[in-house]
C-alpha cells in the first residue's frame, strides 16, 4: 500500500505534470537534468570518457557514480516529503538532478564540469519558472491601494498573501492560494495579494522580510476591520519564520476558513435582504 499511494497520486496529477513539462522552461530544465546520462550513454561520445569500472566499459556508470546518484535520490525523497504541489515535486527533482550533474561532470573532467556549471548559471539568470495563470478570485494590491481596500469596509475579512515573484516558494504556493480563493471567496471574505518584492514600503509597514534567510515568504495575514488578527508563518525574536507548511489543509484549519466562510455568507445574505427592502420601498 505504501508503494501504491504515491503511484496513484502521480497518475491523478499526470495531466497537470504533462501540461507543465511542455513549457519551455521545464523542457530545458529536464534536458539539463539528464545531461550526464546522455553524455555517458551516447555512442560516439561515451567511448572517449574515462571510467573506473573493472571491465573498462566507459558507456556505463561506475560504482562511484551510482553511489552519488543514490545519495542525491535519497535527498530528493526527503525533500519531497514536505512538498505541497506538483510543481514543488518536479522542482526538487530538477534542482538536485542539476547538483548531481555538476558533481559528476567535475569528477569526470574539470573542463566539462566548468562548462556545465556555466550553463546552469546562465540558465538561472536568464530563465524563470512560469507563473501561475489559472483561475482565481484574488485582488492584487499596490502600495497605494492596500490600506484603502483593507479599511474600506470593516465587515469584510481579508486574507492577504505577501509574496515576491522571484521566490520559488511563492511560485509553488500560487496554485494552492488560487484554489482557496475559488472555494471561499464571497462578499464578506476576500483574498488579496501584494508583491513586496516590488513594493518595499509595504514590506516595511507590515513587517514581512523579503530576505531569503528569514524564510518569511510567502506570508499569509488575516485582516478584520483593517487590522491584523493573525499571520502565518509566525516570526521569532530573531526575525526568522517559525517552520510552517503551506498546505491547503493547514491554512483552512489555522485560519478557520470554514467558519469564516459561513459567517461571511450570512453577511452577504443580510446585505442582499437590505438591498431588496430598499428597492421595494
C-alpha positions in Angstrom: 0.0 0.0 0.0 2.9 2.3 0.8 4.1 1.9 -2.8 0.6 2.2 -4.4 -0.3 5.5 -2.7 2.4 7.6 -4.4 1.7 5.8 -7.7 -2.0 6.7 -7.6 -1.1 10.3 -6.6 1.2 10.5 -9.6 -1.4 9.1 -12.0 -4.0 11.5 -10.6 -1.7 14.5 -11.3 -0.3 13.2 -14.6 -2.3 15.6 -16.8 -1.1 18.5 -14.8 2.5 17.2 -14.9 2.3 16.7 -18.6 1.0 20.2 -19.1 3.8 21.7 -17.1 6.5 19.7 -18.7 5.5 21.0 -22.2 6.6 24.5 -21.1 10.0 25.7 -22.5 11.4 26.3 -19.0 10.8 22.7 -17.9 11.8 21.2 -21.3 15.2 22.9 -20.9 15.5 22.0 -17.3 14.8 18.3 -17.9 17.4 18.3 -20.7 20.0 19.7 -18.3 18.9 17.3 -15.6 19.8 14.3 -17.8 22.9 15.8 -19.4 25.3 13.5 -17.7 23.2 10.4 -18.5 23.1 11.4 -22.2 26.9 12.0 -22.3 27.7 8.7 -20.5 25.3 6.6 -22.7 25.5 8.2 -26.1 27.6 6.1 -28.6 30.4 8.1 -30.2 30.8 10.2 -27.1 31.0 7.8 -24.2 33.9 5.9 -25.8 36.1 8.9 -25.2 35.3 9.2 -21.5 37.3 7.9 -18.6 35.9 5.3 -16.2 36.7 3.4 -13.0 34.8 0.3 -14.0 36.7 -3.0 -13.7 35.5 -4.1 -17.1 36.7 -0.8 -18.6 33.3 -0.1 -20.2 33.1 3.8 -20.5 29.5 3.7 -21.6 28.1 2.7 -18.2 28.1 4.1 -14.7 31.0 3.2 -12.4 30.3 2.4 -8.7 31.1 5.9 -7.5 28.7 7.5 -10.0 26.0 5.1 -8.8 26.7 6.0 -5.2 26.4 9.7 -5.9 23.1 9.2 -7.8 21.7 7.1 -5.0 22.7 9.6 -2.3 21.0 12.5 -4.1 17.9 10.4 -4.9 17.6 9.9 -1.1 17.8 13.6 -0.5 15.1 14.3 -3.2 12.8 11.8 -1.5 13.3 13.5 1.9 12.7 17.0 0.4 9.6 15.8 -1.5 8.0 14.6 1.8 7.4 18.3 2.6 6.5 19.3 -1.0 2.9 20.6 -1.4 2.3 20.9 -5.1 3.3 19.0 -8.3 5.5 22.0 -9.2 7.5 21.6 -6.0 8.0 17.9 -6.6 9.2 18.5 -10.1 11.3 21.5 -9.0 13.1 19.4 -6.3 13.9 16.6 -8.8 15.3 19.1 -11.3 17.3 21.1 -8.7 19.0 18.1 -7.2 19.5 16.4 -10.6 21.5 19.5 -11.7 23.5 19.3 -8.5 24.3 15.6 -9.3 25.3 16.6 -12.8 27.7 19.3 -11.5 29.4 16.8 -9.2 29.5 14.0 -11.8 30.9 16.3 -14.6 33.6 17.7 -12.3 34.6 14.2 -11.3 34.7 13.1 -14.9 36.6 16.1 -16.3 37.1 19.6 -14.8 36.5 21.3 -18.1 33.2 19.6 -18.6 32.3 20.5 -15.0 33.1 24.2 -15.6 31.1 24.2 -18.9 28.0 22.6 -17.3 28.2 24.9 -14.2 28.4 27.9 -16.5 25.4 26.7 -18.4 23.5 26.4 -15.1 24.4 29.9 -14.0 23.3 31.4 -17.4 20.1 29.4 -17.3 19.4 30.6 -13.7 20.0 34.2 -14.7 18.0 34.2 -17.9 15.2 31.8 -17.4 12.4 32.0 -14.8 9.8 29.4 -13.9 6.4 30.1 -15.5 4.0 32.0 -13.2 0.6 30.6 -12.3 -2.0 31.8 -14.8 -5.1 29.7 -13.7 -8.5 30.9 -12.5 -8.6 32.8 -9.2 -10.7 35.3 -7.2 -7.8 37.4 -5.9 -7.4 41.2 -5.6 -3.9 42.4 -6.4 -2.8 45.4 -4.3 -0.2 48.1 -4.8 1.5 50.3 -2.2 -1.2 52.9 -2.9 -4.3 50.7 -2.7 -3.7 48.1 0.0 -4.6 50.3 3.0 -7.6 51.8 1.3 -9.0 48.3 0.4 -8.4 46.8 3.8 -10.2 49.7 5.6 -13.0 50.2 3.1 -15.5 48.0 4.8 -14.9 46.9 8.4 -17.3 44.0 8.0 -15.1 42.4 5.3 -12.4 39.9 6.3 -9.3 39.9 4.1 -6.7 37.2 3.8 -3.6 38.7 2.1 -0.6 36.9 0.7 2.7 38.9 0.9 4.8 37.5 -1.9 7.7 38.1 -4.3 7.8 36.9 -7.9 11.4 35.7 -7.6 10.6 33.4 -4.6 10.3 29.7 -5.6 8.2 29.1 -2.5 5.7 31.8 -3.6 5.6 30.5 -7.1 4.8 27.0 -5.8 2.1 28.3 -3.4 0.3 30.3 -6.1 -1.9 27.5 -7.3 -2.9 26.5 -3.7 -3.8 30.1 -2.8 -5.8 30.4 -6.1 -7.8 27.2 -5.3 -8.6 28.5 -1.8 -9.9 31.8 -3.3 -12.2 29.9 -5.7 -13.6 27.9 -2.8 -14.0 30.5 -0.1 -14.3 33.9 -1.7 -17.5 35.8 -1.1 -18.7 39.3 -0.3 -17.6 39.1 3.4 -14.4 37.1 2.9 -11.9 38.2 0.3 -8.4 37.2 -0.9 -5.7 39.6 -1.8 -2.0 39.6 -2.8 0.7 42.2 -2.7 4.2 41.9 -4.3 6.5 43.1 -1.6 9.5 42.4 -3.8 8.2 45.3 -5.9 6.7 47.5 -3.1 9.3 47.6 -0.4 7.4 50.2 1.6 4.6 47.6 2.1 7.2 45.1 3.3 8.4 47.5 5.9 5.0 48.6 7.1 3.6 45.1 7.6 6.9 43.7 8.8 7.4 41.0 6.3 11.0 40.5 5.4 12.0 39.7 1.8 15.4 38.3 2.9 15.7 34.6 1.8 17.4 33.9 5.2 14.3 35.0 7.1 12.1 32.4 5.3 9.0 34.7 5.6 7.9 34.3 2.0 5.1 33.7 1.4 3.3 35.2 4.4 -0.4 35.0 4.9 -2.1 37.7 7.1 -5.7 37.8 8.2 -7.2 41.3 8.5 -10.5 42.1 10.2 -11.7 45.7 10.3 -8.5 46.7 8.6 -6.3 45.4 11.5 -4.1 42.3 11.5 -5.6 39.4 13.5 -3.1 36.6 12.8 -0.4 35.6 10.3 1.4 32.5 9.2 4.3 31.8 9.4 4.9 33.3 12.8 8.2 35.1 13.3 10.5 34.6 16.3 12.5 37.2 18.2 15.4 36.8 15.7 13.2 37.7 12.8 13.1 34.2 11.4 9.9 32.5 10.4 8.8 29.5 12.5 8.6 26.5 10.3 5.1 26.0 8.9 3.7 24.0 6.0 1.6 25.9 3.5 -0.8 23.1 2.7 -4.4 23.7 1.9 -5.5 21.7 5.0 -3.2 23.7 7.3 -4.5 27.0 6.0 -8.2 26.0 6.3 -7.6 24.8 9.9 -5.3 27.6 11.2 -7.4 30.4 9.6 -10.8 28.8 10.4 -11.8 29.3 6.8 -14.9 27.1 7.1 -16.3 29.1 10.0 -15.3 32.5 8.4 -17.0 31.5 5.2 -20.2 30.6 6.9 -20.2 33.9 8.8 -19.4 35.8 5.6 -22.2 34.1 3.7 -24.7 35.3 6.3 -23.3 38.8 5.9 -23.8 38.5 2.1 -27.4 37.4 2.6 -28.2 40.2 5.1 -26.8 42.7 2.6 -29.0 41.2 -0.2 -32.1 41.4 2.0 -31.4 45.1 2.9 -30.9 45.9 -0.8 -34.3 44.2 -1.7 -36.0 46.2 1.1 -34.6 49.5 -0.1 -35.7 48.7 -3.7 -39.2 47.7 -2.6 -39.6 51.0 -0.7 
